[in-house]
Amino acid sequence: MADSQYPYPPDRFDDEADAVSFHGAHRAELPFWRENLLYIIIIGAAAVLLVVLLFFIGGMGGGGGDDRAEDPTSAAEQSEEESAAEETEAEESEPAPEPDLSTPVLVVNAGGINGLAGSWQEALEGEGWEDVSVATADNPQQEPVVFYRDEADLDTAQALAERVGAGEARQSDEYDAAVTLIAVAEPGDAPEGEGDEG
């Protein structure tokens, strides 16, 4: 468009100038990577740092982690062996449990032998047990067992278990008696343990 103070009449160059939207000198548009160069550098540096950290942590976890995992295991195994050895020594050093012969004992015939409970009753009373009663099991058993109801009767039950060859006495409230002997063989046939001295 011609200026109002322009002294010359418009010509074809003025028409071309009117058709162009931009006037004067201007710069070309910057490429995307140059406009965002700072962000690209930051993201790239963060990615490299992350990879380095992952390798570093992976190296530490691979070496030190296995050693740490092995050490507790070996320590646990050693402590288990030491506790087992200590328990064995304690069992050897501790005297056999002393039974309280006044504790009520129930002898249950679980061997399917007539008069088995009565034989045990006589045998135990002959050894000083004061209160021995008898009963018959509904189902036969293969191994002798001694049960006790209360923790206070553990020593007595364990002494009886050793006497009749029943191994470890077990706590149970299945029977009403303080100590219950599940008998499967005659007194003479049962292996006697260290507790038969009492």
CORCORBEL-V976306 format. One record per residue. N is the residue number from 1. RES is the residue in one letter. BURIAL is I if it has 24 or more other ideal C-beta (glycine too) atoms within 12 Angstrom, else O. Layout:
BEGIN
N_RES_BURIAL, N_RES_BURIAL
END
This chain:
BEGIN
1_M_O, 2_A_O, 3_D_O, 4_S_O, 5_Q_O, 6_Y_O, 7_P_O, 8_Y_O, 9_P_O, 10_P_O, 11_D_O, 12_R_O, 13_F_O, 14_D_O, 15_D_O, 16_E_O, 17_A_O, 18_D_O, 19_A_O, 20_V_O, 21_S_O, 22_F_O, 23_H_O, 24_G_O, 25_A_O, 26_H_O, 27_R_O, 28_A_O, 29_E_O, 30_L_O, 31_P_O, 32_F_O, 33_W_O, 34_R_O, 35_E_O, 36_N_O, 37_L_O, 38_L_O, 39_Y_O, 40_I_O, 41_I_O, 42_I_O, 43_I_O, 44_G_O, 45_A_O, 46_A_O, 47_A_O, 48_V_O, 49_L_O, 50_L_O, 51_V_O, 52_V_O, 53_L_O, 54_L_O, 55_F_O, 56_F_O, 57_I_O, 58_G_O, 59_G_O, 60_M_O, 61_G_O, 62_G_O, 63_G_O, 64_G_O, 65_G_O, 66_D_O, 67_D_O, 68_R_O, 69_A_O, 70_E_O, 71_D_O, 72_P_O, 73_T_O, 74_S_O, 75_A_O, 76_A_O, 77_E_O, 78_Q_O, 79_S_O, 80_E_O, 81_E_O, 82_E_O, 83_S_O, 84_A_O, 85_A_O, 86_E_O, 87_E_O, 88_T_O, 89_E_O, 90_A_O, 91_E_O, 92_E_O, 93_S_O, 94_E_O, 95_P_O, 96_A_O, 97_P_I, 98_E_O, 99_P_I, 100_D_I, 101_L_I, 102_S_O, 103_T_I, 104_P_I, 105_V_I, 106_L_I, 107_V_I, 108_V_I, 109_N_I, 110_A_I, 111_G_I, 112_G_O, 113_I_O, 114_N_O, 115_G_O, 116_L_I, 117_A_I, 118_G_O, 119_S_I, 120_W_I, 121_Q_I, 122_E_O, 123_A_I, 124_L_I, 125_E_O, 126_G_O, 127_E_I, 128_G_O, 129_W_I, 130_E_O, 131_D_O, 132_V_I, 133_S_I, 134_V_I, 135_A_I, 136_T_O, 137_A_I, 138_D_O, 139_N_O, 140_P_O, 141_Q_O, 142_Q_O, 143_E_O, 144_P_I, 145_V_I, 146_V_I, 147_F_I, 148_Y_I, 149_R_I, 150_D_O, 151_E_O, 152_A_O, 153_D_I, 154_L_I, 155_D_I, 156_T_I, 157_A_I, 158_Q_I, 159_A_I, 160_L_I, 161_A_I, 162_E_I, 163_R_I, 164_V_I, 165_G_I, 166_A_I, 167_G_O, 168_E_O, 169_A_I, 170_R_I, 171_Q_O, 172_S_O, 173_D_O, 174_E_O, 175_Y_I, 176_D_O, 177_A_I, 178_A_I, 179_V_I, 180_T_I, 181_L_I, 182_I_I, 183_A_I, 184_V_I, 185_A_I, 186_E_O, 187_P_I, 188_G_O, 189_D_O, 190_A_I, 191_P_O, 192_E_O, 193_G_I, 194_E_O, 195_G_I, 196_D_O, 197_E_O, 198_G_I
END
